[in-house]
Amino acid sequence: MTYPILYSFKRCPYAMRARMAINLAKIKTEIREVRLNNKPQHMLKVSPKGTVPILVLDDEVIDQSNDIIEWVLSRKNIFQKDSDSNTKTLTEDLITIFDDKFKYHLDRYKYSTRYENVDIEFHRLECLKILIELEKHITLDSTDWIFNDSPSKLDICILPFVRQFKIANPNWFDQQSEIKKVLKVLNNFIESNLFKQIMHSYEVWNEGDHPVYFPLDQ
Ligand SMILES: N[C@@H](CCC(=O)N[C@@H](CS)C(=O)NCC(=O)O)C(=O)O
């Protein structure tokens, strides 16, 4: 029996998305942890653009995190509670905002030395504005996740990026009174079993290694 191969990188927020979807669905995969400065030949052969995550199936290679989530959803409905059409539209709209705008400003805030003449505070404020918008959609004060008490597609897609934003300056982040619900949801996310499980450290994969499987209990 061969299993789908998942090329992954522990700290990549896009790979985290894919690992969370696969973990929630309990689909057994062969995980191959890579280093982005030393990508395996097989990975580049199946997907020359060279980004993770990549899911290699018998008859198909899926090399976009959102497409991997859709593939998982085509096999198993892992997000039972967020299926009404308003929530679906909101989810897709917010994921687009995070993938385009939030990620753009996050990179310039967090990795400012990689860019010329960046105004760190401007980019931090642009990210904060997006989080204030997100705050409006977290309706319940007591909720663990964005929409309710179980993770949704929106949670797994955007919270890895919000976490990166926090890490850039945790003290500043925790003082932002306009995003109290976001802070709470993010803390729950970081403390969740789901996140802990997908952040397990795997040895870097080398050609010829024995397969290593993901999720851990599969
Ligand atoms: N749109 C892609 C983006 C994936 C992506 O950019 N991944 C980064 C790591 S977080 C990567 O592999 N970069 C390649 C590199 O740095 O060489 C997706 O959603 O899967």
The ligand as an SDF file (V2000), in Angstrom:
LIG
                    3D

 20 19  0  0  0  0  0  0  0  0999 V2000
    0.4520   29.6500   -2.8830 N   0  0  0  0  0  0  0  0  0  0  0  0
    1.2640   28.6320   -2.2600 C   0  0  0  0  0  0  0  0  0  0  0  0
    2.3440   29.2970   -1.4290 C   0  0  0  0  0  0  0  0  0  0  0  0
    3.2720   28.3140   -0.7570 C   0  0  0  0  0  0  0  0  0  0  0  0
    4.5700   28.9920   -0.3150 C   0  0  0  0  0  0  0  0  0  0  0  0
    4.8640   30.1170   -0.7280 O   0  0  0  0  0  0  0  0  0  0  0  0
    5.3520   28.2810    0.4940 N   0  0  0  0  0  0  0  0  0  0  0  0
    6.6740   28.8040    0.8490 C   0  0  0  0  0  0  0  0  0  0  0  0
    7.1050   28.4440    2.2510 C   0  0  0  0  0  0  0  0  0  0  0  0
    6.0840   29.1960    3.4850 S   0  0  0  0  0  0  0  0  0  0  0  0
    7.6950   28.1780   -0.0690 C   0  0  0  0  0  0  0  0  0  0  0  0
    7.6700   26.9880   -0.2920 O   0  0  0  0  0  0  0  0  0  0  0  0
    8.6210   28.9810   -0.6140 N   0  0  0  0  0  0  0  0  0  0  0  0
    9.6480   28.4820   -1.4840 C   0  0  0  0  0  0  0  0  0  0  0  0
   10.9980   28.9840   -1.1410 C   0  0  0  0  0  0  0  0  0  0  0  0
   11.1320   29.7650   -0.1990 O   0  0  0  0  0  0  0  0  0  0  0  0
   11.9390   28.5600   -1.8100 O   0  0  0  0  0  0  0  0  0  0  0  0
    0.3680   27.7050   -1.4290 C   0  0  0  0  0  0  0  0  0  0  0  0
   -0.6770   28.1840   -0.9680 O   0  0  0  0  0  0  0  0  0  0  0  0
    0.6850   26.5200   -1.2870 O   0  0  0  0  0  0  0  0  0  0  0  0
  1  2  1  0
  2  3  1  0
  2 18  1  0
  3  4  1  0
  4  5  1  0
  5  6  2  0
  5  7  1  0
  7  8  1  0
  8  9  1  0
  8 11  1  0
  9 10  1  0
 11 12  2  0
 11 13  1  0
 13 14  1  0
 14 15  1  0
 15 16  2  0
 15 17  1  0
 18 19  2  0
 18 20  1  0
M  END
$$$$
